[in-house]
Amino acid sequence: MMLKALFSAARDMTPDQARAFMASRREDQYTLLDVRQTGEYERAHIPGARLIPLPELSSRFGELDPLKPVIAY
């Protein structure tokens, strides 16, 4: 299954746009998804980010709330 089929249409955000989006909502109103590898996440990540490495995303997609917007990085 192609990963793009799992997501609805999305737009790219600049870092400033992502910060503004997150600042205007409570953390429980969106999912901040880190798709890097575990070691990268452990070295540094954005507070509140949830780790699902990109190679695992298609098998773990059900862990995400389909009603919340997702910001993936």
Beta strands, then each sheet from edge to edge (+ up, - down):
strand 1: 31-34
strand 2: 50-51
strand 3: 70-72
sheet 1: 2+ 1+ 3+
end
